[in-house]
Amino acid sequence: MTIFTRKTAVEERLTALQEEFGYDKIALLEKASERYKERNPGHSDSEWTKAMILEALSNIDEVSGYWTFVAARLYLREMYTQIKQLCGREPYSDFVAHVEDLVAKGLYAPELLEKYTREELSAIGKLIDPERDKLFTYIGLKTLMDRYAAVDYNKRPVELPQERWLVIAMTLMQNETDDRNVKIAEAYWAMSNLYMTVATPTLANAGKPHGQLSSCFIDTVDDSLLGIYNSNTDVANLSKYGGGIGVYMGKVRSRGAAIRGFKGASSGVLPWIKQLNNTAVSVDQLGQRQGAVAVYLDVWHRDIYTFLDLKLNNGDERLRAHDIFTGVCLPDLFMEKVKSRGDWHLFDPHEVRTVMGYSLEDYYDEKRGSGSFREKYEECVNHPELTKETVPAIEIMKRIMRSQLETGTPFMFYRDEVNRMNPNKHEGIVYSSNLCSEILQNMSATTFESVKLEDDVIVTKSKAGDFVVCNLSSINLGKAVPAGVLERLIPIQVRMLDNVIELNKIPVLQAQRTNGNYRGIGLGTFGWHHLLAISNIRWESEEAVQLADQLYEKIAYLTIKSSMELSKEKGAYPLFEGSDWQTGTYFERRGYDSMQWRELRVDVATNGMRNGYVMAVAPNSSTSVIAGSTASIDPIFKPFYHEEKKDYRLPVIAPDLDHNTYDVYRRSAYVVDQRWSIKQNAARQRHIDQSISFNIYVPNNIRASVLLDLHLQAWESNMKTSYYMRSTASDIEECEWCHS
């Protein structure tokens, strides 16, 4: 044990900090160090480091955000020391030995040595720039090291940040044939400068021997006993490897429906949702976190009232499922009935199929105010043999809003707009979304066909449905836009995402099939509020709306172009022919008529698209913390506050907070006028082919009429989904807009 009675690394660390941050600033830390040594004689360097980190963090306030970087440097030095002790070499000194050692221990995947020679590893290792470790805030570095860095079997980190970035780059580029090292260098440049982040599963699992790389999945449950149980098994298999799951239950018959002709036999969707709830709790991703499942149901389904009450904190616990998340699928016609205070009719989907010969959920309105869904819906309403329950549409909406204020859910899924704007409507329909409401891709149920015994082997035959997979990464707007690197960044980001599709090990075969057919990716963003702050643009302003429109159009153009260029190199996704990409309808619907867009439209029709879906904005909560920016497209909670931890209070400060940015940051997410948030989101949604994890922030005493107006504004603005209704009753300023 190193003690303070002789010269240690402590003085060296303080000297290094003084040189970087200034002698006057680190003088506080020196005094704290002296006090600590007097009170704790014989303590180790490690114990001193922890004390000094807490001291540095305690100095953070609205004008002293640099202390988070001081704390990060102290923590980084501690990590360097631990790595040296565990691995027997200086940090970042020998990348070849590092990879060989961790492969031998089973902590890295053997492909890293199978795909790369020692000479290549040596050359790749020279890309590492330890100076980029200094870009991290304390909480960003701590999050990366605690959750994502490779650890040994005693859960001690054996990998440093720049090694994590480089190993991810090597993993994603391992099958590239031309200029592979150049592509690795570009991917490393993008991640290590924090211009972008890969999604959590890729960040956690790339280069390691276990786990998959995709973020989210969506299943469609068939209305059969075997279909329901098989879906539950698939959800469990995906959940254990870290995937978030969306489940569409709209095809499952309602309570009281007939089974094999026996009326009143069905228990409805509730027992099956409770099974999914238990699966989410039980399959806990190696103890790191519980599984996460969102279940979606149509607003015309006869079990909708039971569904909307699933997560309430009162009532009969036998009718509750607290650990799943809910989403409701809303056609335009329902929102029209809410607005006009008209009646709404509830049906059993099984009875609709039996009596009408079609499934109501298979239709949508091709235009605002007219289309196939409302025609089929009216046929169902007027059919004398079809059972229906009639309720005021506004009463269902009240139940939705009540549940949202109490539990944050259900998420809102505007199914007609989703399907009108679906670039692959030639191949199917989108019934619902995923756990975070940003993925919108064609879906269908996997259906059982036969089972037989062949030479003591049970052979089950099923017709594979479209089991949605999405692969995500996100641009850090707060760093990439000011640096002017989008043109360089997005092509390498799209390539990285596309390579995830080839490399993934998805334990559900129909998901592998769908992933290969559509090659769906979701390039997104975070750091929107960060960008507004450093650009001195107020949240509640037309300027912010215009920036959202212009910036996301640019991102869309570069993303589509990158996928087209990749198609020229590697081929188009298999279902490209007949898509809106190929016909040009995609560009027409969005009003892309400039010379630049017209040229790209021709290039896409000629060369194809590598990916059938290309953009989606995810929540990015943990990855935005790592990158030192703000989450997704959300406003921050406060410019400065303390987050309670087990042993201490962790200060949280907005990125680049100073006297210039404070005025943009100062209004709480719960006070900023959400009507402006919807305006911004509607502007960016036009350019996103999938959707956006869009939270609505309100106090829980918001007037019902104002909350209803927000939902109507979102729907009328052609938004496709909304995510959580985040409400709070404490520690906020007086809200003016939400009572007007």
N, C-alpha and C positions, 0 to 999 in steps of 0.2 A: 504493500500500500504506500502510495506517495503521500507524504504529509507536509505540512506547512513549516516545519522547523528547519527545512533546507530549501534551496532554490528549486522551484518547480516550474511547470509550464504556465502557471497562473500569471506570473509577471509578463511572460511572453505574449499571452493572449490579450492582456490589458494594453500592452504596448501596441500590438497590431490594431486593436480597436481604436486607440488614440490616434494612430496615424490615419485611419480611414475616416473616423467620425469627428475627430477634433479633440484636443486635450481637455478643453473646458467642459465638453459634454460627458466625457468618460470619467471625469473627476468624481462625479457622483458614484460611479461604479467602484472606483478605487476606494472611496471612503467606506462604502458598503462592504467591500472585500476585507478591509482591515477590521471592521466591526465583526464580521463573520468569523475571521481567524481568531480573534480574541475570545469570542464566545464558544467556539467549537474547535479547540486545539486538537490536532491529530486527524482531522477529517480529510478525506481523499480529495483529489482534483475533481472527481466526478460529483461528489457531494457539493463541493464549492461551485461547480458549474451550474448545478440545479438551483442553488441559492441565488447565483448571480443572474440566471435567466429570469427567475421570479422578480428580482430587483429591477431588472431592465423592463420587464412587462409592467411593473407597478408605476413606472415613469411615463407610460404612454397616456397621452390625452389628445385633445383636439388639435393641438399645435406641435405635438412631439411624437409624431408617428414614426420617426426614424428609429425609435427604440425597439420597434418590432424587428428591424434588421440587425440591431445590436444583439438582441436575444437569439436571432437566427444564426448569427456568426458563432456565438457561444455554443449553441446546440450543435452546429456543424462541426466545430472542433472536437466536441465530445464524440460525435459519430466517427470522425476520422480516427480518433484514438481507439475506439472500440473495434473498428475494422482492422486496424493494425494489430491489435491483440488477438483477434479471432483468426485472421488470415495470415499473419506473419509477414506482411509486407506493407510498404507505404501506400496510402490511398492513391488510386489511379496510376500506380507505378508500372503495372504489368497486366495489361488487359488479357493477353493470351492465357497467362497463368490463372487469372481470375475466372475466365470461362471454363477452362479445363478443370479447375478445382470444383466449381459448383456443378458441372455436369457429372463429375465422378461421385459427388455426394448426393446426386439425385435431386438437386435443387434447381437446376436448369435442364431444359429439354435436350436430349442427345442430338437433335437436328442441328444445333448450333455448331457442333463439331463435324457432323456429317455433311453439312452444306457448305462449310467454310474451312479452308486450309489454315494452317498455322500462320502462313505468310499473309493470307488475307485478313486474319484476325489481328495480326500485328499492324497492318496498314489501317484497318478500321479503327483500332484502338487509338490511333493518333488523332482521330477526330475529336476526342474528348477535350473539352475546355473547362477545367475546374473553376475558372472565374465565373462561369454561369451559375454555379451554386449560390453566388451572392445575389441572385435575382429574387430569391425566395424571402417572403415574410416568415416570421416564426411559425405561425399557425399553418402556413402552406407547407413548409418543410416538415413540420411535425406530422401533418396529415399524410404526406407522401411516404415518410419513413415508417409510420405506424401501420398503415393500411395496405401499401402497395409494393414497397421494396421487398426483394427476396429475403426470406429469413431462414435460419437453420431450424432444426427440429426442436430446439428450445425457444423458438420464436425470437431469436436475436437477429437484427439486421446484418446481412452479409453482402449488401449491395448499396452503393451510394447513388445519389440522384442522377448523375450523368451516365452511370452504367445502366440505370433503368431506362433512360431515354434511348441509349444506343442499342441495348438489347431489343427493345420494342422495334426500333428501325430495322435491325438485322432480321428479326422474326418476320416482319411484314414484307420485307424485300427479298426473302430467301430464294424465291423461285423466279425472280427477274433474270433475264438472260443478257440484255444489253445494258452496259454501263451500270451494273448493279451497285458498285461502290459509290458512284455519283448519286444514285437515288437514295442510298443509305445516308449519305452526307446531307442531302436535302431534307430528308425526314428528321434526322437528328437536329439539324439547324432549326427546323420549324418547332420542334418540341422543346429543345433546350433553351431557346430564347423566349419560351412561354408565349409564342404567337398563336399556339393552338394546343388543345389537349385531345387525347384519344379518350374514348368512353371507359367507364370504370372496369368492365370485364377485360378489355384489351390492356388497360393500364395495369391491372392486377395480374393477368395470366399470361401475357405474351412472353415467350421465352422460357416459361416454366412448364413442367411436365404434365400438369393437370389443369382442367378448366377450359371453358370455351371463350371466344372473343366477342361474341355478339351481345348486344345490350338487351334486346326485348323481342318478345314473341307474342303472337295472337292466334288463338285457336277458336274454331267454330264447332260447337258441340252438336252432334247429331241427336235427333230425338229418338234415341233407343237406349236400352239399358247398357248394352255393350259399348255404344258410342260414348255414353256419359262416363263409364268407368275407365275406358281407354283414354279419354281426355284427361281424367284425373291423374292417371299414370304418367302421361306425357308431361303434364304440368309439374309433377314431382321430379321427373328426370331432368327437366330444364332448370327448375328452381334450385336444385342442389349444386349446380354449376354457376349460379349467380345471375340468372336471367330474370328480368321482370316479365310478368305474364298478363296479357289481356285475354279474357274469355268471353265470347259472345254466346249468351244463353237464349237468344230470342227464338230459336227453333224448338226448344223444349216445351212440351205441352204444359198447360196451367193446372192449378189445383181444381179438382172436380172434373177434369177431362176424362174421356173414355180411354180404356186400355183393352185392346183386343175386342172392342165392342161393348165392354162392360162400363156403363156410365158411372161417373163419380169416383172412379178408381184411382185417379192420379193424385199424388200429393203436391204436384206443381214443382216449381224451380227451387223452393226453399231448402229441402233436404239435400239437394245436390250442391247448392251454394255452401251450405254448412260443411259438407265434405271437403270442398275446396278450401274453406276457411281452416279446417284441421290440417290439411296438407300444407298450407302456407306456414302454419305454426310449427309443424313437425319436421319439415324438410328445411333445415336452418342453415344451409350453405356453410358446412363445416364449423358451425358454432359462431361464425362471424356475424350473421344477422339472419332474421327470419326471412322466409320466402315472401314474395310480394305479388299479390294477385288482384287484378281489377276485373269485375264482372259487369257486363253491359246487358241491358234489356230494353226492348222497344216500349215506347210510352203507350202503345195500343195493346200491349200484352195484358191479359186479365190478372196477372199476379203483380201488376205494377205497384199497387199500394203496399203490399207486403214487402216488396223489393225496396221501396223508398224508405221503409222503416228499419231496414236491416241493422243499421249502425247506431240507432238511437240509444241513449243511455238509460231510458226508462221503458216500462212495458214488460211484456212476457219475454223472459230470456230465451225461451224455446224458439222464439221467432227472431232471434238476433244472430248476427255473424259479425263480430266486432273487428276481426283481423283482416277482412278483405276490404277492397275499395269498390265503389259502385259508380257506374256511368249509365246515363239514360240516353237512348237514341231518339232524336226528335225530328220528325218531318216538318216541312214548311207549313203544312196544313194545320198541324197542332198549334204552332206559334200563331197562325192566323186566328184560330179559334180562341186562343188565350186573349189575344188583342181585342177581338170582337165580343168576348164573353159568350162564346157559343158552346154547344154541347160536344162532347168527345165520346167515342165508343170504344169499348174494350172487347177483345176477342181472344179466343184460344187458338194458337197457331196450328195445332193439330186438327181442330175442327174445320178451320179455314181450308187446309190442304184437302181434307176428306170431302167437304161439301162443294168447295169452289174449284178444286182441281189445280190450284196454284198456291204459292206461298206469298203472302202479302209483303213479307220482308224482302222479296226478290225484286221489288220495283221501287223506283224513285221518280220524282218530278224532274223531267228534262229541262224545264224552264220554270222560272219563278211564276207561280200562279196557275200553272197547268202542267199536266204530265201523267205518266202511267200510274204513279202511286195513288193519287187522289181518285183516279178513275176506278182502280181496283178496290180502294177503300170504300167508295160509294156503292159499288156493287155488293160488297160485304154488308154494308149498313142496310141496304134495301132487300137483301135476300131473306125470304120468309123462313127458311129452314136453318138459318145460322143464328146461334145464340149470341147475344151481345148484352153488355152492361153499359148503360148510358150515364155519364157524369158530366158536370160542368168542367170544361177544360181548365178554367182558372183554379178549381179546387185541386187538381193534380199539380198545377204550378205552385200553389201555396205549399203543398206537401214537399215538393222539390226544394223550395226555398227554406222551409223550416229545417229540413234535414241538412241543407248546406250550412246554415248558420250554427247548427249544433255539432255537426261532424265534419264539415268541409266538403262533403260529397252529397249528391252524385256529380260527377263530371258531366259536361254537356257535349253531345255529339250531334251536330246538325247534318243529318244523313243526306239530305237532298243536295246541299251545296258540296258536300264531300264527293259525291258521285258525279255531279255535273263537271267538277274540275279534275276528276280522276284521269290521268293520262293513259290508263290501260283499261278503260271501260269496255274495250273490244273483247276482253278476256274474262270479265267477271264483275263483281260488285264488292263494295266495301260495306260491311255490316256494322263495324264498331272500330274502336281504337285500342291502344295498348295501356299499360299501367300509367303512363304519363301523358296520354292523350295527344301525342304529336305524330304518331305513326298511322298512316292511312294507306293500306294496300289491299289488293284483291284477296278475298277470303272465301273458303268453302269448307264444308265438313268432310272429314274422312269417314267413309261408310263401310261397314262390314259386309262381306259377300259370302264367304264360306269358310268352313274349317273341316279338316279331315286328317286321318292318321295314315302316315306313310312310313313303313319300316320303323315303327316305334317313335316316329317324330311327328309332333302335332304341327300341321301346316295351316296357318290362318291366312286367308286372302281378304284384303281390304282395298277399296278404291281410294287412292290418296287424294286428299283435298288440298287446298292452298292454306298451309300453316305458315303464317307470316313471320319473317325474320327481318330484323333491321340492325344495321351496323352503323354506329354513330361516332362522330368526332365533331369538335366545335372550334370555331375561330374565337380568339380572345380579342374582341373589338377594341378594348382599352389599350392594347399594345400594338396589334397588327395594323389598325387603321392609321394612327399617328405615324407609324414607321413606314407607311406606304408600301407594304409588302404583299397585298392581296393577290396581285398578278403572279407573283412567285409562289405564294403559299398555297393557293387553292388547287393548282394542278397536282402538287405532291400529296396534298390531303386527300383528293379524290382517288389517287392511285393507292394510297395506303388503305382507304376504306374498301376499294374494290378487291384488294388482295386478301382482306379478312375473309371474304366469301370463299376463296379457294382453301384457305388454311383452317377454317373452322371445323371443329369436331362436334357436330350437333347430334345428340343422342336420340333424335326423333327423325325418322327417315322422311316423312312427308315434309318436314321443315327443311331438310337438305334439298329436296326436290324443288320446293318453292323458292328457296334462296338461289338456286341455280337458274330457274326459269326467269325470274325478274331481276336478279342481282340488285336488289334494293339497298340503297345506302341512305344515310341521313346526315348531310353536312349541315351543321347548325352554328349557333353563335352564343356567346355570353359576353358580359361586360358592357351592356347597353347603357346602364346608368353611369358607369365609369366613363364611357365615351362622351356622354352628354356633359358630365361634370368638367372634364378637361377641355371640352369644346365651348364651355360656358353657355350651354343651351338649356333653358329651363324645361322641366318635364312638361308642365302645362303650357305648351306653346305650339303654335302652328309650325315654327321652325323645327321642333322635334318631330312632328308628323312628316314634314317634308324630308328630313334627314332619313327617317325610317324608310320612306318610299324610295329615295334615290340610292341609299346605301344597299338595301336589300335587292334592288334591281341589278346593281352592279355585281353583288355576290351571286345572284341567280345566273346572270350572263356568264360569269367566269366558271361557275360550277357546271352549267350545261355544256359550255365549250370544252371544258376539261374532260367530261364524260364522252363527248363526241370524239375528241382527239384520241382518247383511250380506245374507243371503238375502232378507229382506223388502224390502231396497232394490234388489238387483241380480238376484235370482233364484237358485234352488237349482242345485246341480251336476246335470248331465243325468241321472245314474244314481241319483238320490235315491230314487225310487219303489221300494219293496221292500227297501230297505236296513235294517239294524238301527237306524239313526237314525229312519227313518220308522215302523217297526213298534214301536219302544220296547224291543226286545230288548237294545239297547246298554245301556240304563239298568238293566234287570233283571239282566243278567249281572254287573254291577258292584255290585249291592246299593244303588243310589242310590234311597232311599225316603223321604227327608225331604220336607217340604212344598215347600221351595225346588226340589229336584230334580224333584218331580212336576210342578210348574208349568212348569219348563223342558222337560220331556219333552213336555208338551202343546203348548208353543210350537214345539218342533222339528217335531213331527208336522204341525202346522198350517202353519207358515211355511217349513219346509225347512231345509236346511243349505247354505251357500254352498260348503263344502269337504267332500269325501268322507272325507278324512283330515286331522287337525288338529294332532296333537302328536307330537313326537319329540325326544329329548334327544341332541344330537350331542356330539362330543368337545370342541369349542370351545377348542382349545389356543391358537391365535394371537389369536383375538378376545378371549378372557379376559385375555390379557396386555395388550392395548390398553386394556381396561376396568379394569385394576388389580385383578383378582380371581383366584379359583382356578378351575381348569378343570373344566367339566362337573359331575358329581356325585362326582368323585374326591377322595380325601385327598391332601394335598400330599406332596411327597417329603421335605422338611425345612423347618423354620421359616426357616432361613438357610443358604445355601451359595453357592459360587462356580461360575459356569459359564465354562468356558474359551473364550475367543474368540481370534481370530488374533493380535492384538497385546496383549491384556490379559485379565484375569479380571474377569468381570462379576458383581457380587454380586446374588443373588436373595433377596428377603425376602418372607415371607408378608404379605398385606395386613392392615393395622391390627394389626401385631404389637406387643404391649406386655406388661407383666406380667400383665394381665388375660386376654389371649388366648393367651399362650404355652402354658399347660397343655393347651389343646385342640389346639393345633398340634403339640405336641412329639413325638408318636409318629409315626414314619416310616410312609409308605404300605406299606412292606414288613414292618412289624411289627404294625400295627393288625390286630386279629382280623378276618379276611375273612368270617367267619360273620356278624358284625354288619353288614358291608357288604352282604351278600346279603339280610339281613333288611330293611335300609333300602330296598334296591332293589326287593324284592318288594312292599313297602308302596307305593312310588310307581308301580310298574309297573301296578297295578290301575287307575290313573287316566290312563294314557298309552295312547291307542288304537293307536299304533305301538310303538316300542321305545326302548331306551336304550343308548347306547354305554357298556357297563359293563365296566371293566377289573378283573381279579383280580390282586392283587399278592402274590407269594410269593417266598421265597428259593429258589434252584434246588436246594437240598438238602432240600426239603420231602419228607416221607414220602409215598409213592405213595398209601397208604390215606387220608391226610388230604386230598390233592388230589382223589382220587375222591369223597370225602365232600362236598367243596365243589361239585363238579359235580352230584351227586345232590341236594344241598340246593337248588341253583339251579333244577333241573328240578322238584323236588317243590314248590317255592315258587311255581310258575306263572310263572317268568320266561320270556321269549320268546327272548332272545338273550344271549350274552355276547361281549365284544369280545376284546381282547388278554389273554393270560396273561403278565403282565409279571413277569419273574423277574430276580433279581440275586444275586450271591454276595459282594459286597463293600460295605464302608462302611455297614453297618447294625447296629443293636443286636441282641442275642440275641433270637431269636424264640421265644416260649414256646408260643403256640397251635398253630404249624405242626408241632410234633413230638408233640402230645398225641393 
